[in-house]
Amino acid sequence: MYKLIALFLALLCTSAQPKDLFPEAELVEFTSISSTLDRASIVGRKPDMRQALFGYFFKSELDHRAATVVYVHSSSGLYRRLLSQWVEPLTKNGYNVFLIDSFSPRTIGTTTADQTQLFDYTMVIDTFRALSVISQRADVDPKRIAVMGGSKGGIVAYQTAYKEYRDAAQIGPLAYKLHIPLYPTCNWNDWTNNYTDGKISALLGGADDFTPASLCIEHFKRMASAGASVTWTVYEGFHHGFDNGQNTRFIPNAATSRNCGVYVDLKDLRVKRRIDNSVINDAGAHYSKCNERGAHTGGSPEQAQRAVADVLKILKESL
């Protein structure tokens, strides 16, 4: 009897997640896929949407049907500093902002040291599901919705242009009009030649040793050759996380696959080497060998201001 009570209390504690990080925002709830699903259970399938998620909706300071930016958090999850970092500059310039929380409902704090806790493709489905919900709001212009994110959120920001994941999310023909990846992961990502019509405008750090810009440029060039609408800007001397306004620091336990040199082909779901497209049969073993620790992150207030200015410019020109 006591064991059953203890089990019930444990389940209660792990399922009840805080939803008050941003009390000034409107809480919007939606559903997505379980984090236990692999790509084979998602691509070409119709996975169940039973995972309860939520996000924080901030209305534009201009009172009308506004363009909206869906923000996808990094491996650090959501944090209060995002208010001054992105929410306030965007809402003051006439944009709604929706912050997705993919971590808290799944009892995850951070994935900085262990990226396998939640894979990026799961967050891609989360982000499509969020699009479906907010596009129905009266204060949102459904034809002017952008997705933006940094690092782990950055890979989500460009892979939400992949039709395979849009189809798996079961949201019909909806798509993001604009994708803004900031210092995204491009060192172990997915490949497809099936894209939505959304424009991708990436901002990269030339000194990024966490998710190197050179790997993203290589990937984006390949995407462009396959028909994607993609451009990028490289900030020379900028490190990973250049938009956070914090001094650059070294994170010794940060997990980075910068030297893994692979991609996942969504056509056959095989892990392949970039150098020759050969198949890697044991992806786990390959990752354990090529995964490294240690990378720099952060920048300066001036670097953050430049990133904000450039994002606002991209939004004005493209939404």
C-alpha positions in Angstrom: 0.0 0.0 0.0 2.7 2.4 1.0 4.6 1.6 -2.2 1.6 2.5 -4.3 1.2 5.8 -2.5 4.9 6.6 -3.0 4.6 5.7 -6.7 1.5 7.9 -7.1 3.3 10.9 -5.4 6.4 10.4 -7.5 4.3 10.4 -10.7 2.4 13.5 -9.5 5.7 15.4 -8.9 7.2 14.5 -12.2 4.0 15.3 -14.2 3.2 18.6 -12.6 5.5 21.1 -14.3 5.8 24.8 -13.6 4.0 27.0 -16.1 4.7 30.4 -14.5 8.1 31.3 -15.8 6.6 34.2 -17.7 3.4 35.3 -15.7 3.1 38.4 -17.9 2.4 36.2 -20.9 -0.6 34.1 -22.0 -0.1 30.4 -21.5 -1.0 28.4 -24.6 -1.2 24.6 -24.4 -1.0 22.1 -27.2 0.1 18.5 -27.9 3.0 16.9 -29.7 4.9 13.6 -29.9 6.6 11.5 -27.2 10.3 12.0 -26.8 10.7 8.2 -27.0 9.9 8.1 -30.8 12.8 7.7 -33.2 12.8 9.0 -36.8 11.5 5.7 -38.2 8.4 6.2 -36.1 7.9 9.7 -37.3 9.0 10.1 -41.0 6.3 8.8 -43.3 4.1 8.0 -40.3 1.3 9.6 -38.4 2.6 9.4 -34.8 0.3 10.0 -31.8 0.2 13.5 -30.4 -0.2 12.7 -26.7 2.6 14.8 -25.1 1.2 17.8 -23.4 3.2 20.9 -24.1 2.8 24.7 -23.6 4.3 28.0 -24.6 4.1 31.6 -23.6 2.4 34.1 -26.0 3.3 37.8 -25.9 1.1 40.1 -27.8 2.5 42.8 -30.1 2.4 46.3 -28.6 0.5 47.3 -31.8 -3.1 46.3 -31.3 -3.9 44.5 -34.5 -3.6 41.2 -36.3 0.2 40.9 -36.2 3.1 39.0 -37.7 4.4 36.5 -35.2 7.7 35.0 -34.3 7.8 31.5 -32.8 11.0 31.2 -30.7 12.6 27.8 -30.1 14.9 27.6 -27.1 18.4 26.2 -27.1 19.9 23.4 -24.9 19.6 25.7 -22.0 15.8 25.8 -22.2 13.7 28.9 -21.5 15.0 31.6 -19.1 13.8 35.0 -17.9 16.5 36.9 -19.7 14.7 36.2 -23.0 12.4 39.0 -22.1 15.0 41.7 -22.7 17.0 39.6 -25.2 14.2 39.0 -27.7 10.6 39.4 -26.5 10.7 43.1 -25.8 12.6 44.2 -29.0 10.2 42.1 -31.1 6.9 43.1 -29.4 7.9 46.8 -29.5 8.5 46.5 -33.2 5.0 45.1 -33.8 5.5 41.3 -33.6 3.8 38.7 -31.5 6.2 36.3 -29.8 5.5 32.7 -28.8 8.1 31.0 -26.7 7.8 27.2 -26.9 8.8 25.1 -23.8 9.9 21.7 -25.1 11.8 20.8 -21.9 9.7 21.4 -18.7 6.7 19.2 -19.7 9.2 16.4 -20.4 11.0 17.0 -17.0 14.2 18.2 -18.7 16.3 21.0 -17.4 19.1 21.3 -19.9 20.6 19.2 -22.6 23.9 21.0 -22.8 25.9 18.1 -21.5 23.7 15.3 -22.9 21.9 16.1 -26.2 20.3 12.7 -26.4 17.8 13.6 -23.7 15.7 15.2 -26.4 16.5 15.0 -30.1 16.1 18.0 -32.4 13.6 16.2 -34.7 11.2 15.9 -31.7 11.4 19.7 -31.2 10.8 20.2 -34.9 7.4 18.4 -34.5 6.8 20.5 -31.4 7.3 23.6 -33.4 5.0 22.6 -36.2 2.3 21.7 -33.7 2.8 25.2 -32.1 2.3 26.7 -35.6 -1.0 24.9 -36.0 -2.3 26.3 -32.7 -1.2 29.9 -32.9 -2.2 30.3 -36.6 -5.8 30.0 -35.5 -5.7 33.0 -33.2 -7.5 36.2 -34.1 -4.5 38.3 -33.2 -2.1 36.4 -35.5 -1.7 36.8 -39.2 -1.4 33.2 -40.3 0.4 34.2 -43.5 3.2 36.0 -41.6 4.6 33.6 -39.0 8.4 33.1 -38.6 10.4 30.6 -36.6 13.6 31.5 -34.9 16.0 29.8 -32.5 19.7 29.5 -31.5 21.9 26.4 -31.3 19.6 23.4 -30.7 16.7 25.8 -31.5 18.6 26.9 -34.6 18.6 23.4 -36.1 14.9 23.3 -35.4 14.5 26.7 -37.1 15.8 25.5 -40.4 14.6 21.9 -40.3 11.0 23.2 -40.0 11.5 23.8 -43.7 11.6 20.0 -44.2 8.4 18.6 -45.7 8.8 15.2 -44.1 8.5 16.6 -40.6 5.7 19.0 -41.6 3.7 15.9 -42.9 4.5 13.9 -39.7 3.1 16.8 -37.6 -0.3 16.4 -39.3 -1.0 20.1 -39.7 -2.0 20.1 -43.4 -0.4 22.6 -45.8 0.6 25.0 -43.0 4.2 26.2 -43.2 6.5 28.9 -41.7 7.0 31.8 -44.1 10.4 32.6 -42.6 13.1 30.6 -40.7 15.9 32.4 -38.8 18.5 30.0 -37.4 21.1 31.5 -35.1 24.4 29.6 -34.7 22.5 26.4 -35.5 23.8 22.8 -35.2 24.9 21.6 -38.7 27.4 18.9 -37.6 24.9 16.0 -37.1 21.7 17.0 -38.8 19.1 15.7 -41.3 19.2 15.9 -45.1 16.3 16.1 -47.5 15.6 17.7 -50.9 11.9 18.3 -50.0 11.3 21.8 -48.7 8.5 24.2 -47.9 8.4 27.6 -49.6 9.7 29.4 -46.5 12.8 31.5 -46.7 15.8 30.6 -44.5 18.0 33.5 -43.3 20.8 32.2 -41.0 23.1 34.2 -38.7 26.4 32.4 -37.9 29.4 33.0 -35.7 32.7 33.0 -37.5 34.6 32.0 -34.3 31.9 29.4 -33.2 33.7 26.3 -31.9 30.5 24.7 -30.6 28.5 24.5 -33.9 31.0 25.7 -36.5 29.8 28.1 -39.2 31.8 26.3 -41.9 29.6 23.1 -41.5 26.4 25.2 -41.8 27.7 26.9 -44.9 28.4 23.6 -46.5 25.0 22.3 -45.6 23.1 25.4 -46.7 24.9 25.4 -50.1 23.7 21.8 -50.6 20.2 22.8 -49.6 20.2 25.7 -52.0 21.4 23.4 -54.8 18.4 21.2 -54.0 15.9 24.1 -54.3 15.7 25.6 -50.8 15.6 29.3 -50.4 18.5 29.9 -48.0 21.0 32.7 -47.3 23.4 33.3 -44.4 25.5 35.9 -42.7 28.7 35.2 -40.9 29.8 37.5 -38.1 33.6 37.3 -38.0 35.0 36.9 -34.5 31.6 36.0 -33.0 31.2 32.9 -30.8 28.3 30.6 -30.2 25.4 32.4 -28.3 26.4 35.8 -29.6 22.9 37.2 -29.0 22.8 36.6 -25.2 24.8 39.7 -24.3 26.9 37.8 -21.8 30.7 37.7 -21.7 32.3 34.9 -23.7 33.0 31.9 -21.4 34.3 28.3 -21.9 31.9 25.5 -21.0 34.1 22.4 -20.3 31.2 19.8 -20.3 29.4 21.1 -23.4 28.8 18.2 -25.7 29.6 18.9 -29.3 29.6 16.7 -32.4 31.6 19.3 -34.4 33.9 16.6 -35.7 31.4 13.8 -36.4 31.0 14.6 -40.0 27.6 12.9 -40.6 24.0 13.4 -41.6 20.8 11.5 -41.5 19.3 10.9 -44.9 15.5 11.2 -44.5 15.0 9.2 -47.7 16.2 5.9 -46.1 16.8 7.1 -42.5 20.5 5.9 -42.6 23.3 7.8 -40.9 25.9 8.7 -43.6 29.4 10.3 -43.7 29.5 13.7 -45.3 32.8 13.0 -47.0 31.6 10.2 -49.2 27.9 9.5 -48.3 28.8 6.0 -47.0 26.5 4.4 -44.5 27.5 4.2 -40.8 25.8 1.1 -39.4 26.4 1.8 -35.7 25.6 5.5 -35.2 25.8 5.2 -31.5 29.3 3.9 -31.5 30.3 6.5 -34.0 28.9 9.3 -31.8 30.6 8.0 -28.7 33.9 8.2 -30.5 33.5 11.6 -32.3 31.6 13.4 -29.6 33.8 16.0 -27.8 33.5 18.2 -24.7 34.2 21.9 -24.4 33.2 25.0 -26.3 32.9 28.8 -26.0 29.6 30.7 -25.8 28.6 34.3 -25.3 29.6 37.6 -26.7 29.0 41.2 -25.8 26.1 43.7 -25.6 27.2 45.2 -28.8 27.1 41.8 -30.6 23.7 41.1 -29.2 22.4 44.5 -30.4 23.7 43.8 -33.9 22.0 40.4 -34.0 18.7 42.0 -32.9 19.0 44.7 -35.5 19.7 42.2 -38.2 16.8 40.0 -37.2 14.4 43.0 -37.2 15.7 43.8 -40.7 15.1 40.3 -41.9 11.6 40.2 -40.5 10.7 43.6 -42.0 12.0 42.5 -45.4 10.5 39.0 -45.4 7.3 38.9 -43.4 
